[in-house]
Amino acid sequence: MAELIRASTVLPADREAFKLLTSDGLNLVAEIARPLKSSSGTLVLLHPLPTAGGMMDSHIFRKAAARLPELADITILRFNSRGTESEAGRSDGHFENGDGEIHDVQAAIDYASTNLGAENLWVVGWSFGTDLALRYARDPRVKGLILLSPPLRTAKVSDLEWWAGDGRRVIALVPEFDDYLKPKEAIVAFKPLTQIEIIPVDGAKHLWVGEPYVYRVLNEITKIVNPAKSPLPTEY
């Protein structure tokens, strides 16, 4: 008998912990979660601000790794950026406020493309991770960006203009009650990124607390990366 998918649900996947080596010589704690069958897409996940508790195990990303390989045939690569710690361990280095983290982002994209052979490769940033994505995920092997709760804290207008000129898809899920950038404000702030798709999410907050909002985020990601698997089931 099928059971309701809950916050603690972990579905089958081929999971592998590893160390991601950056071009400036740091080892980052990382994990890959692959579907047991063939993969239809790969996500590189960039977590929220580590000085505010963000890490590879932040709940949306932990649940993405727990569910999407089985439910959506999507491979998940998540990691702790420099100096960040989770239950899986602490990455080398120290927090550099989004500057030195360029090496972390580039290492993850290169690993996904080169070592995993990812073709349908997307970068998903959450909060701090959205700024990293906008600034550094420009590798031509990336299909596009998915931004969760973007604060536009360190990304500049020039970064938005770069993506506008590039033309690849950029989708932003913006909570109604976000602490930093609400939907109406986001429409104005992202105006230079002319092709951005802003999806307002009624009732949601910056941290996407609550299973209905987790489901909404994971389903929106699936619609973008492997639409044949949307809508996601709520039971397994």
N, C-alpha and C positions, 0 to 999 in steps of 0.2 A: 504494500500500500504506500502511495506517495505521501511524503511528509512536507509540511510547510517549511520553506527556506527561512531560517532565522539568522540573527546576528552572529551566532556561533557556528553556523553551518560551514563545513569545509568539504568540498566535493572533490572527486578523483582528479588527479593531475600528476604529471611527472615533475617533481619539484627538486631543484638542485641549488644548494647554497654554493657560492663561489666568491672570489675576490676579483673586483674590477680594477685593473691597473690604469692609472691616468698617465698622460704624457709628461706630467711633472713628477712622476715617481711615487704616487700615493696608492695604497691599496684600500679600496672601498668595499664594505660589506654589501653583498648583493644576493639576489635570488632570482632564478628563472622558474616559472610555472608553465609547463607546456601541456597542451591537450594530449590525451592518450591516443587520439586519432590525429588526422592531419590538421595542421594549423592554417587558418584562413586570414590571419593578420597578427601583428605584433605591436604591443604597446610598450613604450619606455615611459615610466612613471616618475615624475619629478615632484617630490613631497613638499608640504608646507614648511614654514619658517622654523628651523631647528631651535632657535633661541626662544620660541614660544611652544616648544614641544613637538614640532613637526618631525616626521621620520618616515622610513619606508613602511612601518607598521601603522601609520595613521589610518583610521578605520576604513575610509573609502578604498584606499589602496590595498589594505589587507583583505578586504572583502572582494575586491576585483580579482586578486590572485587566488582567492578561495573558490570563486564561482565561475569566472569567465572562461577559463580553459575548458571546462566541461560543458557549460551552457551555451557558449558562443564560439567555440573552436578558436579562441584567441590566446596567444602566448603573452605572458606578462613578465617584463623585466623591471624589477624595482631595486632600489639601492639607497643606502645612507650616504648623503653627500658628505664632503670632507668635515671631519670633526663631529659628525652626528652619530648618536648612539640609539640602539633599540635592543630588544631582547636578543636579536641575532648577533649583536656585537657593535663595537665602535669603529668607525672608519678612521683612517689615518688623517693627520692634519688638523686644521682648526677652521671654524666658520669664517668666511671672508666676505660676508655681506653681499654675495652674488657676483663678486668679481673673479676670484680664483676658481669659482665653481664652473667657469667655462670649460675647464679641463674635465670635470666630472660629467657634464652633459655630453661633451664630444666623445668621451670614452664609452659611455653607455650606448650612444647611437652607433658608434663604430662596431662595438661588440655585437649588437643586435643584427646589424647588416652583414658583418663579415663572418662572425662565428655561428650565428643562428640562421644565416641566409634569408633574413626577413626581406620580403618584397613589399607587402602591404604594411608599411611601417608608419606608425603614428606616435607622436609625442603628446602625452597628457600631463599638463601641469596643474597643480592645485595651489592657490594663493601664491606664496613665494615662488613656487615652482612654475607659475605662469610667467613671471618675469624672466626666469631662466630660459623658458621655452622661447619667448619672444626675442630675447637677446642672442641666444646661442644655438637654437635648434635649426639652423639654416642649411644643414647638410642636404644636398639634392636627393639623397636616398629617402628622406622623410616625405611622406605623402601630404601631411598637414598637421595642424595643432588643434588640440582640444583643451580649452581653458576652463578650469573650475574655480569660481569665486576670484576672478582676477582683480587685484587691488591697484595695478599699475603703480607700484611702489618705486621700482628702479628702472623699469622699461621706459624709454624716452619716445617722443614723437618720431624721431628718426628711425626707431625700431619698427614702429607701426607703418611708417612710410615704406620701409624696406619690404615688409610683407605685402603691402599693397602693390608695389612694383613687381614682386615675385609672382603673385597671383594664386598661390596655393591656398587650399581651404583653411580657414581659421574659424572655429566654432567656440563660442563662449557660453557656458551655463552660468547665469547670474541670479543668485538668490534674491527674492523679494526683500528680505530683511538683512541683506549683507551689511557687515560692519564698516566696509570700506567703499564699496562701489555698488550702488543699487542699479536696477535695470535702466531707469531713465538717465541716470548719470553715466552709465556705461555707454549708452548710445552716443552721447556727446563726446565722451573721452576717447572712444575708439573711432571717431569720425575719419581720421587719416587712414585707417585700415579699411579701405572702401569695400572689400568683399566679405568682411566679417559677418558671421551669422550669430546674432545674439539671441539666446533662448532664455527668457525670463522664467523663473520657477517660483510659482506662487507658494507662499508659506515657508519657504526654505530660508535657512540662515547660513552664514559663512562656512560653518563646519559640517553642514549637511547631516545634522543629528536626527536620527529616526529612520527606521527601515523604509518607510515610503519614499524618503528622499534618496536613500541609498539605491533603491530599486530604480528610481527615476534617472539618476546619474548613470548607473550601469547600463540601463536600457538605451539611453541616448547615445552612449559610447558605442554600443553594439549596433545601433541603427546606422552609425557612421562607418564603422570598420567592417562589419559583416551583417548587412541588413537582412539577409536571409534568415538569421537567427533571432530577429526581433518580431514580436515582443518576447522578452525573456519569460520563462515560466516562473511562477511563484511557489511551485512545489517540485519536489524531486523524489 
